[in-house]
Amino acid sequence: MLQVNDAPLPYEPGMTVRDILKRKNYIWRMIAVFVDGELVPKAKYDTRQVPDGADVKVIHQIAGG
């Protein structure tokens, strides 16, 4: 089981950051993703596997003025 923004998500072996984003329907372009406190570069979303029990944070970046 994973925790994604403090909500449980069933784990599947080989799951990547991109898989999590699709499952949770995160489509905003400007996001930051952290796995167990480590920032995952956008270029690695398709290849960065997430281990069972991981704590994932997806943060929408919003600009204002």
PyMOL Python script that loads the backbone (N, CA, C, O; Angstrom):
from pymol import cmd

cmd.read_pdbstr("""\
ATOM      1  N   MET A   1       0.846  -1.175   0.000  1.00  0.00           N
ATOM      2  CA  MET A   1       0.000   0.000   0.000  1.00  0.00           C
ATOM      3  C   MET A   1       0.892   1.237   0.000  1.00  0.00           C
ATOM      4  O   MET A   1       1.873   1.310   0.740  1.00  0.00           O
ATOM      5  N   LEU A   2       0.539   2.203  -0.836  1.00  0.00           N
ATOM      6  CA  LEU A   2       1.237   3.486  -0.892  1.00  0.00           C
ATOM      7  C   LEU A   2       0.381   4.541  -0.210  1.00  0.00           C
ATOM      8  O   LEU A   2      -0.824   4.364  -0.033  1.00  0.00           O
ATOM      9  N   GLN A   3       1.009   5.621   0.164  1.00  0.00           N
ATOM     10  CA  GLN A   3       0.298   6.808   0.627  1.00  0.00           C
ATOM     11  C   GLN A   3       0.586   7.904  -0.389  1.00  0.00           C
ATOM     12  O   GLN A   3       1.741   8.278  -0.595  1.00  0.00           O
ATOM     13  N   VAL A   4      -0.455   8.413  -1.018  1.00  0.00           N
ATOM     14  CA  VAL A   4      -0.312   9.491  -2.000  1.00  0.00           C
ATOM     15  C   VAL A   4      -1.084  10.689  -1.467  1.00  0.00           C
ATOM     16  O   VAL A   4      -2.314  10.675  -1.399  1.00  0.00           O
ATOM     17  N   ASN A   5      -0.347  11.717  -1.093  1.00  0.00           N
ATOM     18  CA  ASN A   5      -0.945  12.894  -0.454  1.00  0.00           C
ATOM     19  C   ASN A   5      -1.842  12.464   0.708  1.00  0.00           C
ATOM     20  O   ASN A   5      -2.969  12.937   0.859  1.00  0.00           O
ATOM     21  N   ASP A   6      -1.311  11.562   1.514  1.00  0.00           N
ATOM     22  CA  ASP A   6      -1.953  11.071   2.742  1.00  0.00           C
ATOM     23  C   ASP A   6      -3.203  10.220   2.499  1.00  0.00           C
ATOM     24  O   ASP A   6      -3.980   9.998   3.427  1.00  0.00           O
ATOM     25  N   ALA A   7      -3.408   9.743   1.278  1.00  0.00           N
ATOM     26  CA  ALA A   7      -4.524   8.851   0.968  1.00  0.00           C
ATOM     27  C   ALA A   7      -3.946   7.514   0.488  1.00  0.00           C
ATOM     28  O   ALA A   7      -2.974   7.504  -0.267  1.00  0.00           O
ATOM     29  N   PRO A   8      -4.522   6.399   0.910  1.00  0.00           N
ATOM     30  CA  PRO A   8      -3.996   5.095   0.502  1.00  0.00           C
ATOM     31  C   PRO A   8      -4.225   4.815  -0.989  1.00  0.00           C
ATOM     32  O   PRO A   8      -5.242   5.205  -1.564  1.00  0.00           O
ATOM     33  N   LEU A   9      -3.260   4.136  -1.590  1.00  0.00           N
ATOM     34  CA  LEU A   9      -3.362   3.689  -2.976  1.00  0.00           C
ATOM     35  C   LEU A   9      -2.776   2.283  -3.039  1.00  0.00           C
ATOM     36  O   LEU A   9      -1.635   2.081  -2.624  1.00  0.00           O
ATOM     37  N   PRO A  10      -3.528   1.303  -3.548  1.00  0.00           N
ATOM     38  CA  PRO A  10      -2.995  -0.061  -3.627  1.00  0.00           C
ATOM     39  C   PRO A  10      -1.706  -0.099  -4.457  1.00  0.00           C
ATOM     40  O   PRO A  10      -1.592   0.550  -5.497  1.00  0.00           O
ATOM     41  N   TYR A  11      -0.756  -0.870  -3.967  1.00  0.00           N
ATOM     42  CA  TYR A  11       0.538  -1.022  -4.625  1.00  0.00           C
ATOM     43  C   TYR A  11       0.480  -2.137  -5.661  1.00  0.00           C
ATOM     44  O   TYR A  11      -0.175  -3.160  -5.460  1.00  0.00           O
ATOM     45  N   GLU A  12       1.177  -1.919  -6.771  1.00  0.00           N
ATOM     46  CA  GLU A  12       1.374  -2.963  -7.776  1.00  0.00           C
ATOM     47  C   GLU A  12       2.862  -3.018  -8.090  1.00  0.00           C
ATOM     48  O   GLU A  12       3.481  -1.972  -8.284  1.00  0.00           O
ATOM     49  N   PRO A  13       3.457  -4.212  -8.144  1.00  0.00           N
ATOM     50  CA  PRO A  13       4.877  -4.321  -8.452  1.00  0.00           C
ATOM     51  C   PRO A  13       5.222  -3.617  -9.768  1.00  0.00           C
ATOM     52  O   PRO A  13       4.498  -3.737 -10.756  1.00  0.00           O
ATOM     53  N   GLY A  14       6.320  -2.893  -9.764  1.00  0.00           N
ATOM     54  CA  GLY A  14       6.782  -2.198 -10.964  1.00  0.00           C
ATOM     55  C   GLY A  14       6.131  -0.842 -11.180  1.00  0.00           C
ATOM     56  O   GLY A  14       6.393  -0.183 -12.187  1.00  0.00           O
ATOM     57  N   MET A  15       5.293  -0.421 -10.255  1.00  0.00           N
ATOM     58  CA  MET A  15       4.577   0.843 -10.393  1.00  0.00           C
ATOM     59  C   MET A  15       5.570   2.015 -10.468  1.00  0.00           C
ATOM     60  O   MET A  15       6.525   2.095  -9.695  1.00  0.00           O
ATOM     61  N   THR A  16       5.312   2.917 -11.421  1.00  0.00           N
ATOM     62  CA  THR A  16       6.164   4.096 -11.594  1.00  0.00           C
ATOM     63  C   THR A  16       5.436   5.355 -11.148  1.00  0.00           C
ATOM     64  O   THR A  16       4.234   5.330 -10.883  1.00  0.00           O
ATOM     65  N   VAL A  17       6.165   6.437 -11.069  1.00  0.00           N
ATOM     66  CA  VAL A  17       5.563   7.729 -10.744  1.00  0.00           C
ATOM     67  C   VAL A  17       4.469   8.053 -11.752  1.00  0.00           C
ATOM     68  O   VAL A  17       3.396   8.515 -11.362  1.00  0.00           O
ATOM     69  N   ARG A  18       4.712   7.823 -13.022  1.00  0.00           N
ATOM     70  CA  ARG A  18       3.704   8.102 -14.059  1.00  0.00           C
ATOM     71  C   ARG A  18       2.430   7.280 -13.814  1.00  0.00           C
ATOM     72  O   ARG A  18       1.324   7.791 -13.988  1.00  0.00           O
ATOM     73  N   ASP A  19       2.577   6.024 -13.415  1.00  0.00           N
ATOM     74  CA  ASP A  19       1.413   5.184 -13.117  1.00  0.00           C
ATOM     75  C   ASP A  19       0.572   5.802 -12.000  1.00  0.00           C
ATOM     76  O   ASP A  19      -0.655   5.837 -12.084  1.00  0.00           O
ATOM     77  N   ILE A  20       1.236   6.283 -10.968  1.00  0.00           N
ATOM     78  CA  ILE A  20       0.520   6.908  -9.854  1.00  0.00           C
ATOM     79  C   ILE A  20      -0.209   8.156 -10.313  1.00  0.00           C
ATOM     80  O   ILE A  20      -1.367   8.367  -9.952  1.00  0.00           O
ATOM     81  N   LEU A  21       0.454   8.985 -11.103  1.00  0.00           N
ATOM     82  CA  LEU A  21      -0.175  10.215 -11.590  1.00  0.00           C
ATOM     83  C   LEU A  21      -1.418   9.896 -12.415  1.00  0.00           C
ATOM     84  O   LEU A  21      -2.433  10.582 -12.301  1.00  0.00           O
ATOM     85  N   LYS A  22      -1.341   8.861 -13.241  1.00  0.00           N
ATOM     86  CA  LYS A  22      -2.499   8.469 -14.053  1.00  0.00           C
ATOM     87  C   LYS A  22      -3.634   7.944 -13.178  1.00  0.00           C
ATOM     88  O   LYS A  22      -4.793   8.306 -13.378  1.00  0.00           O
ATOM     89  N   ARG A  23      -3.303   7.096 -12.213  1.00  0.00           N
ATOM     90  CA  ARG A  23      -4.334   6.537 -11.338  1.00  0.00           C
ATOM     91  C   ARG A  23      -5.064   7.603 -10.529  1.00  0.00           C
ATOM     92  O   ARG A  23      -6.273   7.521 -10.309  1.00  0.00           O
ATOM     93  N   LYS A  24      -4.311   8.594 -10.097  1.00  0.00           N
ATOM     94  CA  LYS A  24      -4.903   9.655  -9.276  1.00  0.00           C
ATOM     95  C   LYS A  24      -5.434  10.807 -10.131  1.00  0.00           C
ATOM     96  O   LYS A  24      -5.960  11.787  -9.604  1.00  0.00           O
ATOM     97  N   ASN A  25      -5.292  10.682 -11.447  1.00  0.00           N
ATOM     98  CA  ASN A  25      -5.786  11.686 -12.393  1.00  0.00           C
ATOM     99  C   ASN A  25      -5.160  13.066 -12.182  1.00  0.00           C
ATOM    100  O   ASN A  25      -5.834  14.090 -12.296  1.00  0.00           O
ATOM    101  N   TYR A  26      -3.867  13.079 -11.874  1.00  0.00           N
ATOM    102  CA  TYR A  26      -3.131  14.342 -11.775  1.00  0.00           C
ATOM    103  C   TYR A  26      -2.688  14.723 -13.175  1.00  0.00           C
ATOM    104  O   TYR A  26      -1.768  14.120 -13.729  1.00  0.00           O
ATOM    105  N   ILE A  27      -3.342  15.725 -13.747  1.00  0.00           N
ATOM    106  CA  ILE A  27      -3.047  16.117 -15.126  1.00  0.00           C
ATOM    107  C   ILE A  27      -2.426  17.504 -15.223  1.00  0.00           C
ATOM    108  O   ILE A  27      -2.030  17.930 -16.308  1.00  0.00           O
ATOM    109  N   TRP A  28      -2.337  18.208 -14.107  1.00  0.00           N
ATOM    110  CA  TRP A  28      -1.741  19.544 -14.100  1.00  0.00           C
ATOM    111  C   TRP A  28      -0.293  19.445 -14.557  1.00  0.00           C
ATOM    112  O   TRP A  28       0.437  18.561 -14.109  1.00  0.00           O
ATOM    113  N   ARG A  29       0.133  20.341 -15.443  1.00  0.00           N
ATOM    114  CA  ARG A  29       1.497  20.285 -15.992  1.00  0.00           C
ATOM    115  C   ARG A  29       2.563  20.681 -14.970  1.00  0.00           C
ATOM    116  O   ARG A  29       3.657  20.117 -14.954  1.00  0.00           O
ATOM    117  N   MET A  30       2.243  21.628 -14.139  1.00  0.00           N
ATOM    118  CA  MET A  30       3.237  22.153 -13.200  1.00  0.00           C
ATOM    119  C   MET A  30       3.071  21.479 -11.836  1.00  0.00           C
ATOM    120  O   MET A  30       2.348  21.968 -10.969  1.00  0.00           O
ATOM    121  N   ILE A  31       3.758  20.344 -11.667  1.00  0.00           N
ATOM    122  CA  ILE A  31       3.711  19.635 -10.398  1.00  0.00           C
ATOM    123  C   ILE A  31       5.121  19.276  -9.962  1.00  0.00           C
ATOM    124  O   ILE A  31       6.051  19.238 -10.767  1.00  0.00           O
ATOM    125  N   ALA A  32       5.254  19.018  -8.697  1.00  0.00           N
ATOM    126  CA  ALA A  32       6.482  18.457  -8.140  1.00  0.00           C
ATOM    127  C   ALA A  32       6.076  17.158  -7.451  1.00  0.00           C
ATOM    128  O   ALA A  32       5.071  17.107  -6.743  1.00  0.00           O
ATOM    129  N   VAL A  33       6.867  16.111  -7.665  1.00  0.00           N
ATOM    130  CA  VAL A  33       6.577  14.812  -7.069  1.00  0.00           C
ATOM    131  C   VAL A  33       7.750  14.405  -6.184  1.00  0.00           C
ATOM    132  O   VAL A  33       8.911  14.444  -6.592  1.00  0.00           O
ATOM    133  N   PHE A  34       7.405  14.010  -4.951  1.00  0.00           N
ATOM    134  CA  PHE A  34       8.390  13.543  -3.992  1.00  0.00           C
ATOM    135  C   PHE A  34       8.043  12.112  -3.605  1.00  0.00           C
ATOM    136  O   PHE A  34       6.888  11.803  -3.312  1.00  0.00           O
ATOM    137  N   VAL A  35       9.043  11.246  -3.604  1.00  0.00           N
ATOM    138  CA  VAL A  35       8.866   9.863  -3.139  1.00  0.00           C
ATOM    139  C   VAL A  35       9.760   9.697  -1.913  1.00  0.00           C
ATOM    140  O   VAL A  35      10.985   9.783  -2.003  1.00  0.00           O
ATOM    141  N   ASP A  36       9.132   9.461  -0.782  1.00  0.00           N
ATOM    142  CA  ASP A  36       9.851   9.353   0.490  1.00  0.00           C
ATOM    143  C   ASP A  36      10.768  10.553   0.708  1.00  0.00           C
ATOM    144  O   ASP A  36      11.904  10.409   1.161  1.00  0.00           O
ATOM    145  N   GLY A  37      10.256  11.740   0.378  1.00  0.00           N
ATOM    146  CA  GLY A  37      10.990  12.980   0.618  1.00  0.00           C
ATOM    147  C   GLY A  37      11.985  13.369  -0.459  1.00  0.00           C
ATOM    148  O   GLY A  37      12.593  14.436  -0.372  1.00  0.00           O
ATOM    149  N   GLU A  38      12.166  12.536  -1.466  1.00  0.00           N
ATOM    150  CA  GLU A  38      13.130  12.800  -2.542  1.00  0.00           C
ATOM    151  C   GLU A  38      12.401  13.312  -3.784  1.00  0.00           C
ATOM    152  O   GLU A  38      11.482  12.666  -4.288  1.00  0.00           O
ATOM    153  N   LEU A  39      12.826  14.485  -4.272  1.00  0.00           N
ATOM    154  CA  LEU A  39      12.238  15.053  -5.487  1.00  0.00           C
ATOM    155  C   LEU A  39      12.562  14.162  -6.683  1.00  0.00           C
ATOM    156  O   LEU A  39      13.715  13.785  -6.893  1.00  0.00           O
ATOM    157  N   VAL A  40      11.541  13.833  -7.459  1.00  0.00           N
ATOM    158  CA  VAL A  40      11.729  13.026  -8.663  1.00  0.00           C
ATOM    159  C   VAL A  40      11.687  13.961  -9.871  1.00  0.00           C
ATOM    160  O   VAL A  40      10.668  14.612 -10.102  1.00  0.00           O
ATOM    161  N   PRO A  41      12.774  14.043 -10.649  1.00  0.00           N
ATOM    162  CA  PRO A  41      12.758  14.898 -11.845  1.00  0.00           C
ATOM    163  C   PRO A  41      11.693  14.430 -12.834  1.00  0.00           C
ATOM    164  O   PRO A  41      11.454  13.231 -12.982  1.00  0.00           O
ATOM    165  N   LYS A  42      11.067  15.372 -13.498  1.00  0.00           N
ATOM    166  CA  LYS A  42       9.997  15.065 -14.454  1.00  0.00           C
ATOM    167  C   LYS A  42      10.466  14.070 -15.516  1.00  0.00           C
ATOM    168  O   LYS A  42       9.687  13.223 -15.954  1.00  0.00           O
ATOM    169  N   ALA A  43      11.710  14.162 -15.928  1.00  0.00           N
ATOM    170  CA  ALA A  43      12.253  13.269 -16.960  1.00  0.00           C
ATOM    171  C   ALA A  43      12.276  11.806 -16.497  1.00  0.00           C
ATOM    172  O   ALA A  43      12.418  10.903 -17.322  1.00  0.00           O
ATOM    173  N   LYS A  44      12.140  11.567 -15.198  1.00  0.00           N
ATOM    174  CA  LYS A  44      12.195  10.192 -14.682  1.00  0.00           C
ATOM    175  C   LYS A  44      10.836   9.642 -14.262  1.00  0.00           C
ATOM    176  O   LYS A  44      10.773   8.542 -13.712  1.00  0.00           O
ATOM    177  N   TYR A  45       9.748  10.369 -14.503  1.00  0.00           N
ATOM    178  CA  TYR A  45       8.418   9.906 -14.105  1.00  0.00           C
ATOM    179  C   TYR A  45       8.072   8.549 -14.706  1.00  0.00           C
ATOM    180  O   TYR A  45       7.405   7.742 -14.058  1.00  0.00           O
ATOM    181  N   ASP A  46       8.517   8.284 -15.944  1.00  0.00           N
ATOM    182  CA  ASP A  46       8.180   7.021 -16.622  1.00  0.00           C
ATOM    183  C   ASP A  46       9.033   5.846 -16.149  1.00  0.00           C
ATOM    184  O   ASP A  46       8.644   4.692 -16.328  1.00  0.00           O
ATOM    185  N   THR A  47      10.185   6.124 -15.552  1.00  0.00           N
ATOM    186  CA  THR A  47      11.101   5.047 -15.182  1.00  0.00           C
ATOM    187  C   THR A  47      11.311   4.894 -13.683  1.00  0.00           C
ATOM    188  O   THR A  47      11.760   3.838 -13.239  1.00  0.00           O
ATOM    189  N   ARG A  48      11.005   5.907 -12.897  1.00  0.00           N
ATOM    190  CA  ARG A  48      11.228   5.854 -11.443  1.00  0.00           C
ATOM    191  C   ARG A  48      10.172   4.974 -10.799  1.00  0.00           C
ATOM    192  O   ARG A  48       9.006   5.352 -10.684  1.00  0.00           O
ATOM    193  N   GLN A  49      10.608   3.783 -10.377  1.00  0.00           N
ATOM    194  CA  GLN A  49       9.690   2.869  -9.711  1.00  0.00           C
ATOM    195  C   GLN A  49       9.502   3.301  -8.260  1.00  0.00           C
ATOM    196  O   GLN A  49      10.413   3.839  -7.632  1.00  0.00           O
ATOM    197  N   VAL A  50       8.316   3.056  -7.752  1.00  0.00           N
ATOM    198  CA  VAL A  50       7.963   3.447  -6.394  1.00  0.00           C
ATOM    199  C   VAL A  50       7.812   2.171  -5.567  1.00  0.00           C
ATOM    200  O   VAL A  50       7.040   1.285  -5.933  1.00  0.00           O
ATOM    201  N   PRO A  51       8.549   2.069  -4.448  1.00  0.00           N
ATOM    202  CA  PRO A  51       8.477   0.843  -3.651  1.00  0.00           C
ATOM    203  C   PRO A  51       7.201   0.756  -2.822  1.00  0.00           C
ATOM    204  O   PRO A  51       6.586   1.769  -2.487  1.00  0.00           O
ATOM    205  N   ASP A  52       6.824  -0.464  -2.503  1.00  0.00           N
ATOM    206  CA  ASP A  52       5.669  -0.690  -1.631  1.00  0.00           C
ATOM    207  C   ASP A  52       5.913   0.028  -0.304  1.00  0.00           C
ATOM    208  O   ASP A  52       7.017  -0.016   0.239  1.00  0.00           O
ATOM    209  N   GLY A  53       4.883   0.683   0.209  1.00  0.00           N
ATOM    210  CA  GLY A  53       4.986   1.398   1.475  1.00  0.00           C
ATOM    211  C   GLY A  53       5.483   2.819   1.352  1.00  0.00           C
ATOM    212  O   GLY A  53       5.625   3.510   2.362  1.00  0.00           O
ATOM    213  N   ALA A  54       5.755   3.278   0.130  1.00  0.00           N
ATOM    214  CA  ALA A  54       6.304   4.624  -0.061  1.00  0.00           C
ATOM    215  C   ALA A  54       5.283   5.704   0.283  1.00  0.00           C
ATOM    216  O   ALA A  54       4.072   5.501   0.193  1.00  0.00           O
ATOM    217  N   ASP A  55       5.810   6.849   0.678  1.00  0.00           N
ATOM    218  CA  ASP A  55       5.007   8.045   0.923  1.00  0.00           C
ATOM    219  C   ASP A  55       5.251   8.984  -0.256  1.00  0.00           C
ATOM    220  O   ASP A  55       6.363   9.477  -0.445  1.00  0.00           O
ATOM    221  N   VAL A  56       4.211   9.226  -1.043  1.00  0.00           N
ATOM    222  CA  VAL A  56       4.327  10.045  -2.254  1.00  0.00           C
ATOM    223  C   VAL A  56       3.566  11.346  -2.036  1.00  0.00           C
ATOM    224  O   VAL A  56       2.421  11.346  -1.584  1.00  0.00           O
ATOM    225  N   LYS A  57       4.224  12.452  -2.365  1.00  0.00           N
ATOM    226  CA  LYS A  57       3.581  13.762  -2.306  1.00  0.00           C
ATOM    227  C   LYS A  57       3.579  14.353  -3.706  1.00  0.00           C
ATOM    228  O   LYS A  57       4.616  14.411  -4.368  1.00  0.00           O
ATOM    229  N   VAL A  58       2.411  14.790  -4.150  1.00  0.00           N
ATOM    230  CA  VAL A  58       2.267  15.457  -5.436  1.00  0.00           C
ATOM    231  C   VAL A  58       1.787  16.877  -5.138  1.00  0.00           C
ATOM    232  O   VAL A  58       0.704  17.084  -4.591  1.00  0.00           O
ATOM    233  N   ILE A  59       2.611  17.834  -5.508  1.00  0.00           N
ATOM    234  CA  ILE A  59       2.312  19.224  -5.178  1.00  0.00           C
ATOM    235  C   ILE A  59       2.102  20.024  -6.458  1.00  0.00           C
ATOM    236  O   ILE A  59       2.978  20.077  -7.321  1.00  0.00           O
ATOM    237  N   HIS A  60       0.938  20.639  -6.568  1.00  0.00           N
ATOM    238  CA  HIS A  60       0.662  21.519  -7.707  1.00  0.00           C
ATOM    239  C   HIS A  60       1.372  22.845  -7.478  1.00  0.00           C
ATOM    240  O   HIS A  60       1.258  23.440  -6.406  1.00  0.00           O
ATOM    241  N   GLN A  61       2.102  23.304  -8.480  1.00  0.00           N
ATOM    242  CA  GLN A  61       2.786  24.588  -8.399  1.00  0.00           C
ATOM    243  C   GLN A  61       1.860  25.643  -8.986  1.00  0.00           C
ATOM    244  O   GLN A  61       1.419  25.546 -10.132  1.00  0.00           O
ATOM    245  N   ILE A  62       1.584  26.636  -8.185  1.00  0.00           N
ATOM    246  CA  ILE A  62       0.674  27.692  -8.602  1.00  0.00           C
ATOM    247  C   ILE A  62       1.382  29.031  -8.464  1.00  0.00           C
ATOM    248  O   ILE A  62       1.987  29.324  -7.432  1.00  0.00           O
ATOM    249  N   ALA A  63       1.299  29.837  -9.509  1.00  0.00           N
ATOM    250  CA  ALA A  63       1.907  31.170  -9.473  1.00  0.00           C
ATOM    251  C   ALA A  63       0.804  32.209  -9.288  1.00  0.00           C
ATOM    252  O   ALA A  63      -0.327  32.022  -9.736  1.00  0.00           O
ATOM    253  N   GLY A  64       1.138  33.255  -8.653  1.00  0.00           N
ATOM    254  CA  GLY A  64       0.163  34.326  -8.438  1.00  0.00           C
ATOM    255  C   GLY A  64       0.882  35.661  -8.407  1.00  0.00           C
ATOM    256  O   GLY A  64       2.110  35.740  -8.427  1.00  0.00           O
ATOM    257  N   GLY A  65       0.101  36.665  -8.360  1.00  0.00           N
ATOM    258  CA  GLY A  65       0.766  37.968  -8.361  1.00  0.00           C
ATOM    259  C   GLY A  65      -0.035  38.987  -7.617  1.00  0.00           C
ATOM    260  O   GLY A  65       0.376  40.143  -7.517  1.00  0.00           O
TER     261      GLY A  65
END
""", "prot")
cmd.dss("prot")
cmd.show_as("cartoon", "prot")
cmd.util.cbc("prot")
cmd.orient("prot")
